[in-house]
Amino acid sequence: MRRILTIGVLMAGMAVAGCETMQGAGRDMQSAGALLTDQAANSQVQMGQAPTTYAPPAVTPQPY
């Protein structure tokens, strides 16, 4: 019985850690996308083209 309880607690801990990992990965991807957008705008300016402006979504995302 003690072994089952220990395994259950470890599995619950891994599930919670997995959720935090996915949220962190989402934030990292969002930051990378913003950086890519900025770099693309800078490249357009250097090439003499007017940069296209990015309009954020009308709905604000829920905080983490």
C-alpha positions in Angstrom: 0.0 0.0 0.0 2.8 2.4 0.8 4.5 1.7 -2.5 1.2 2.6 -4.4 0.9 5.8 -2.4 4.5 6.8 -3.2 4.0 6.1 -6.9 0.8 8.1 -6.9 2.5 11.1 -5.3 5.4 10.9 -7.7 3.0 10.8 -10.7 1.0 13.7 -9.4 4.2 15.7 -9.0 5.3 14.9 -12.6 1.8 16.0 -13.9 2.1 19.3 -12.2 5.6 19.8 -13.4 4.5 19.0 -16.9 1.8 21.7 -16.9 4.3 24.3 -15.7 6.7 23.1 -18.5 4.1 23.6 -21.2 3.2 27.1 -19.9 6.9 28.0 -19.9 7.3 26.6 -23.5 4.3 28.7 -24.6 5.8 31.8 -23.2 9.2 31.1 -24.8 7.5 30.6 -28.2 5.6 33.8 -27.8 8.8 35.7 -27.0 10.5 34.1 -30.0 7.6 35.1 -32.2 7.8 38.7 -31.0 11.6 38.8 -31.7 11.1 37.3 -35.2 8.4 40.0 -35.9 10.8 42.8 -34.8 13.6 41.4 -36.9 11.4 41.1 -39.9 10.4 44.8 -39.5 14.0 45.9 -39.1 14.9 44.0 -42.3 12.1 45.6 -44.2 13.3 49.1 -43.1 16.9 48.3 -44.1 15.6 47.2 -47.6 13.7 50.5 -48.0 10.3 49.0 -47.6 7.7 50.3 -45.1 7.3 47.8 -42.3 3.9 46.2 -41.9 2.5 46.8 -38.5 1.3 44.0 -36.4 -2.1 44.4 -34.8 -2.4 42.4 -31.6 -5.6 40.3 -31.1 -8.6 42.1 -29.9 -9.1 39.6 -27.1 -6.6 39.8 -24.3 -5.2 36.4 -23.2 -5.9 35.2 -19.7 -3.0 35.6 -17.2 -1.1 32.5 -16.2 
